Amino acid sequence: MALLFAEPSRSTGALSSFLYILVTVSKQCYNLTMKCGEKAIKEARLEIWENPYPDRDYNIEISFPEFTCLCPRSGYPDFATIKINYIPKKYIVELKSLKLYLNSFRDKHISHEAAANKIFDDLKSKLKPKALEVIGDFNVRGNVKTVIRVAM
């Protein structure tokens, strides 16, 4: 069986050559068969922009009601609304990159607490805001409701 997926030699025959080519092409085409949204989420990185009013204190409130991640114990999906409130200093977060970044959690096995704290840490390190609060308001599952608040 190992010969079928190893690079073929003259002695392995046409079938092995065909299977080798099929596997090689399949691996190369994986990224081509991903939907554009899947690829964007996979490559998601938080982007920052210059604050257009750095001399003024103002509050930015962002709500993301379709957050999902996977329970690290059961693998079942967890649903939440993520709320982000911050007072920017020099930078603000670009909203599309934030949306893709938050969507990247959908395939991660991560606890509610870890998810909220990771989002907080990533935003804090990128933005270096004057104030920041991240709230993970998780839907009821198993008759348990969780709200995680992380603030500085």
C-alpha positions in Angstrom: 0.0 0.0 0.0 2.9 2.4 0.7 4.0 2.1 -2.9 0.7 3.5 -4.1 1.5 6.9 -2.6 5.2 6.9 -3.0 6.8 8.4 -6.1 6.4 5.7 -8.7 9.4 3.9 -10.3 9.5 1.9 -13.5 8.6 -1.3 -11.6 5.4 0.0 -9.9 3.3 0.2 -13.0 0.7 2.5 -14.6 -1.8 2.2 -11.7 0.7 3.4 -9.1 1.7 6.2 -11.4 -1.9 7.3 -11.8 -2.6 7.1 -8.1 0.6 9.1 -7.3 -0.5 11.8 -9.7 -4.0 11.8 -8.4 -2.8 12.3 -4.8 -0.3 14.9 -5.8 -2.8 16.9 -7.7 -5.4 16.6 -4.9 -3.0 18.0 -2.4 -2.1 20.9 -4.7 -5.8 21.7 -5.5 -6.9 21.7 -1.9 -6.6 25.5 -1.6 -8.2 25.9 -5.0 -11.3 24.0 -3.9 -11.8 26.0 -0.7 -14.6 28.6 -0.9 -13.3 32.1 -1.0 -14.8 32.8 2.5 -13.1 29.7 3.9 -9.7 30.8 2.5 -10.2 34.4 3.9 -11.1 33.0 7.4 -8.1 30.7 7.3 -5.7 33.5 6.4 -7.4 36.0 8.8 -5.2 38.6 10.6 -6.2 41.6 12.6 -5.5 44.8 10.7 -5.1 48.1 12.3 -5.6 51.6 10.9 -4.5 55.0 12.2 -7.0 56.6 14.5 -8.5 59.5 12.6 -9.0 61.5 15.9 -6.2 60.6 18.2 -6.5 63.8 20.1 -10.1 63.0 21.2 -11.3 60.3 23.6 -14.3 58.4 22.1 -15.7 54.9 22.6 -16.0 52.3 19.9 -18.6 49.6 20.5 -18.6 46.5 18.3 -21.1 43.6 18.6 -20.5 40.3 16.8 -23.7 38.2 17.4 -22.7 35.1 15.3 -19.5 34.0 17.2 -19.0 30.2 17.3 -16.2 28.0 18.6 -16.1 24.3 19.6 -16.3 22.9 23.2 -12.8 21.5 24.0 -14.4 18.6 25.9 -17.3 17.5 23.7 -16.6 19.1 20.3 -20.1 20.5 20.2 -20.5 24.1 18.9 -20.8 27.0 21.4 -22.6 30.2 20.2 -22.0 33.7 21.6 -22.3 37.4 21.1 -18.9 39.0 21.4 -19.0 42.6 22.4 -15.9 44.8 22.2 -15.8 48.3 23.7 -12.6 50.3 23.5 -11.2 53.9 23.6 -8.5 54.0 20.9 -5.2 55.7 21.2 -3.2 55.7 18.0 -4.9 52.8 16.2 -8.4 51.4 15.5 -9.3 47.9 14.2 -10.3 47.4 10.6 -13.8 45.8 10.9 -13.6 43.3 8.0 -10.4 41.9 9.4 -12.0 41.7 12.9 -15.0 39.8 11.4 -12.7 37.3 9.7 -10.5 36.9 12.8 -13.6 36.2 15.0 -14.9 33.7 12.4 -11.6 31.9 12.6 -12.6 30.6 16.0 -15.4 28.5 14.5 -13.2 25.4 14.1 -11.1 25.9 17.3 -11.7 23.7 20.4 -11.5 26.5 23.0 -13.3 27.2 26.3 -15.5 30.3 26.8 -12.9 31.8 29.1 -10.0 31.2 26.8 -11.8 32.6 23.8 -12.7 35.8 25.5 -9.2 36.3 27.0 -7.5 35.5 23.6 -9.6 38.0 21.8 -8.8 40.6 24.5 -5.1 39.8 24.5 -4.9 40.0 20.6 -6.8 43.3 20.5 -4.8 44.8 23.4 -1.4 43.9 21.8 -2.4 45.2 18.4 -4.3 48.4 19.3 -2.7 49.4 22.6 -5.9 51.2 23.5 -6.6 53.6 26.4 -9.4 51.2 27.6 -10.6 47.9 26.4 -13.4 45.5 27.4 -14.3 42.2 25.7 -17.5 40.4 26.7 -18.3 36.9 25.6 -22.0 36.4 26.1 -22.4 32.7 25.4 -25.8 31.1 24.7 -27.3 28.6 27.1 -26.0 25.0 26.6 -26.8 22.2 29.0 -28.9 24.6 31.1 -25.8 26.8 31.8 -25.4 30.4 30.7 -21.9 32.0 30.7 -20.8 35.6 30.4 -17.1 36.3 30.4 -15.9 39.9 30.9 -12.3 40.9 30.4 -11.3 44.5 30.9 -8.5 46.9 31.5 
